[in-house]
Amino acid sequence: MDAKAPVHQAVRPQSRGGLLKLLPNNIGGPLIGLALLVLVFSFSSEFFFTLRNGLNILDQVTVLGILAIGMTAVIVIGGIDLSVGSVLAFSMMMLGWLYQDQGMTLGLAIPVAIATGMLAGLVSGLLITYARLPAFIATLTMMSVARGLANILTEGRQIVGYPEWFTSLATVRHFGFLSATVGLFLIMLVLAWVFLRFRAGGRNLYAIGGSPEVARLSGIKVRAITLWVYAISGALAGIAAVTMAARLDSSQPSAGLTLELDAIAAVVIGGASLSGGVGSVGGTLVGVLIIGVLRNGLNLLGVSPFIQQVVIGVVIALAVTIDTLRRRSNSAH
């Protein structure tokens, strides 16, 4: 490639023919893994391969999927966000506190809760871009702060009881199969896919992940983009909080525990590289479904939740190992 070529050309995926052009380069392995999981669980449990269970899996992965969309952007720029689970809890408790304790209507409380998540993400972004803290340390700090604030708001008590119209967003299936929250997740997925795949702003994220210094010299506002990527990740955690509150009909300060790890796992399993510059929304969707299918199938087989965590951990280790081997192979060529 010409050294003077624009950055957007440098990060454009390799051209492929036909419908393959719409698929991420690294999605083949995860898709095969997902298909194998579906096959194994279909033979292991008569209740797995049914329409009802398929819809249940979609409902179950919605919150994780929304978080993983934001995590995809963060990992593509070479960052990490360990705070999203705690930010979800903080936003969730803000929603319940404003609605029940302060008497605010849900129509106002919902955007405030989302803005709370966005503000938390913005603070993390400021710590990374201006205080120059490593993303790991900055978001680890926010993870602790947000979890503490979630408990402080209501002194550790959960808030139960939302209006029926609100809970129906997650429980009523329109056209017999699609809840409003799942529909929202799918719309957000498509928008994120279009942005990362076809927009110059999306290509800028890949350029930053590939080499922040080269991106900066090419005129990309690395600091501003990094700041807003973390802010958007926080806002998506706020949206996930509203979605979870509707699904559970409650706000719980313990919500979102370990969800940040599942979100990171989904993105990496979907073919993203923790070193940045590689990743896709399509791959993330496959990663989210792999985790959802794993948990659902293991639940149907009566496997302990503790063993499930071990299995998820092994899957993460395999995904990271494959990513490392792939990067070594690419660098060798």
N, C-alpha and C positions, 0 to 999 in steps of 0.2 A: 504493500500500500504506500502511496506517495506520502511523504512526511508532511506535506502541506495540505493534505486532504482535510476537509472539514470534519469536526468531531462527530457530527451526526452520521457521516458515512462510515467512520471507524467503528461505530457501535451498532450499525445496522446488521440484523441477523443475516446469515448467508442465505442467498436466494434459493428457493426450492420450487418445484413445479406444482401446478394444480392446487388442490385443497391443502397439501402439505405446507404451503406458504402460511396458512393460518395457524399452524401448530408450532409451539415452542420447540427448539432444537433438542432439549433435554427431557422431553415428556415421554419418550418411548418406554424407558425402564419403569418409571412410576405407573404408567398405564398397565403394563404387563403385571406388575406387582398387585395393583388393584384388582385386575381380572382374576388372578390366582387366588386372592383372598376371598373374593365373591364365590369362586368355584369351591374352595375348601369349606367355607361356612354353609354353602348351599347343600353340600352332602352331609355336613355334620349336624345340621338342625333343620327340621321340616318347616320351621317358622321363619327362617331367614329370608329365603327368596320369595317374598310375597309383596304385593303392592303396599299393603299396610305397613310392613316393616321398612320398606324403602322410603315411604313418606316419613316414618318415625326417624330414620337416619337423617333425612333432610332437616327435620325440625331440630334434631339434636346437634347438628353441626353449624347451625346458623350463627350462633354467637362466636364460636371459634372461627368461622369463615370470615366474619366481619373484621375481627382482630387480625386475621392472617393477611387480609388485603393491605392493611396499613403496614404490617410487618414485612410484606414483600417489598414495598417501596424503601423501607428502612434498610433492609439487607442488600437490596440492589445498589444503594449508594455506599455500601461497605460499613454500615452501622449495625447496631443491635439495640433493641428496646426491651429491657427486663421489667419495665414498669406497667405494662398494659393491663395485667391482671389486677393490680392494686388500683390503678386509675379507674378501671371498670367499677371496682367496689366503691371508690370515692364518689364517682358520678352517680352510681346507683343509690347510695345513701343520701346524696344531695337531692335527688329526685324525690325520695320518700320523705325526707325531712321538710322540704319545701311544701310538698303536697299535704301531708298529714299534720305536721307540727306548726307550720307557718300559714296554713290555709291558702296557699297559692293554687290556682287552677293548674291542671296537668298541661293545658295548652301553653302555659308560660313555664312551668317547671321542666318540661321536656327539653326545650332549647337551652335553658340555663344549665341543665345537667350535661348536655352535649358540650356547651361552652366551657364547663368545668373541666371536662376531659381535654378539650383543646388547649386550655390554659396550662394544664399540667404538662402536656406535651411540649408546649411552647417554652416552658421553664427548662425542661430537659434539653431542648434545642439550644437555648441560650447558654446553658452550662457547657454544652459541647462546642458551640461555635465561638463564644466570646470568652468564657472562663477557660477554654481549652482543656476541659476534662475529657478523659477517654469516655466514649459512649457507654461502656460497661459500667464505669463508676457513676456517671451522671444519672443513668436510668436506674441503677441499683439504689442510689440515693432517693430518687423519686418514688421507687417502689416502696421504700420504708416510710417516707413522708405521707404518701397517698393512703397507705394502709392505716397509718396512725390517724389521719384526718377522718377516714371513713368510720373509725371507732369513736372518735371524739364527738362527731356530729350528734349521735344519739346515745352516747355513753355505752356503746357496745350492743345495744338492743336492736333487734330487727324490726322492720316496719311491715305490717301485713295488711292487705286489703286495698285493692285498687278498683276503680269503676269497671263494670262489666265490658264496656266498649273498649277499654284499654287492654284488658286481658284477652279479649276476643281477637285482637290483632295477632296473637301467637297461637290461639287454640282453634279458631274457626277456619276451616279449609274451604276456600272459594273454588267453585267448579269441581268440588269433590276431592281436590288434591293440593291446593296451593294456599297456604296461610299468608297473611299480609307481611309477616316478618321474613318468611322465606322469599317472597316476591321482592322485598326490599333488598335482601342479600344478593339475589340474582341480578337486579338492576345495578347495584353498586359494583358487582363483579364485572358486568359488561362495560360499564363506564371506565373502570380502572384498566381493563384489558385494552380498550380503544386508546386510552391516554398513553399507556406504556408502549403499546405496539405501533401506533400510527402518528402520535403527536411529537413535535420537536421537544416539548417539555419532558416527555417520557424518555426520549433518547438522551436528554441531558442527565437524567438520573443514572443511566448506564455509563455515561462518560465519566461522571464523578466517581462511580464505583470502580471503574477501570483504572483511573489515575486522577485524583483530585487536582494535582498540580498541573497536569496537561490540560485538564478541563478549564482550570482558572486562566491559564495562558491563552486558551482559545476563546476567552470572553464569557464563559459561563460563570454566573454568580453563585459560586459554590457555597459560600456561607449562608446566603439568603435561602437557597434551595434546601440546604440541609436543615435549616431552622424550620422551614414550613413542612418538610417531610415529617419531622417529629411532631409538629403541631397537628397535622392531619392524622397521624397515628393515634394521638391522644383523642382527637374528635371521634375517630372510629371506635375507640374504646368507650367513649360516651354513648355512641349509638348502640353499641353492643350491650351497654348497661341498661338502656331503655328496653331493648329487646329481651334481655334476661328478666327484667322486672315484670314485663308483661307475661312472660312464660311461667314464672314462678308465683305470680300474684303477690310478690313481696320484695323488699329490699334487705339484703343481708350484708353486714360488714365483712363477713368471711368469703363473700362471693369472689370468684375469679382466681382463687388459689391455684397455682401451677398452670393457669391458662396461658401465661406468657411462654412457658416452655412448650406447650402444645402448639402454639402459634408459630414459634421458631421451628419446631419439628416439621410442621406442615409445609412451611416454605422450603426448608432444606430437602425434605423428602421429595418435594415437587421439582427438584433439580436446581435450586438456587445455590450459589456459592457464598459461604460465609466471608469470603475475602472481598466480595462485592463485584459488581459489573455483570452478574449473571443471575437470571431469575425471570419468572413470568407468572402472570395471574392464572393462566391455564394450568401451569404446573402446580401452583399453590392450591387450586381447586382439587386437583387429583390428590395432593398431599392431605388436604382436609378430609376428603372422602376416605382415604386410606385409614386415617386415625379414627374417623367415625365408624367405619365398617369394622375395624379391629375391636373397638370398645363394644359396639353393638353385638357382634358375633360372640365375643368372649362372655358378655352378659348372658346371652341366650344359652351358652354352654355352662353357666354357673361358675365361671372362673372368678376368683377373689379379685376385688379392685386393686389390692396390693400387688398381686401377680400381674394384673393388667399394666400397672405402672412400670414393672420390670420389662414387660414385652415392648411397651412404647419406647423405653430407654434403649433397648437393644436395636429397635428399628432406627432410632435417631443415630446411634453409633454406626450402624451399617450405612446410612445415608451420608453421614459426614465422611466415612472412610471412602465411599465411592466417589464423593466430590473431590477428596484429596488425591485419589489415584487419577481421576480425570484431569485435574489441573496439572499433575506431574506429567501425564501423557501429552497434554497440549503444549507444555513448556519444552518438552523434549523434541517436539516437532517444530 
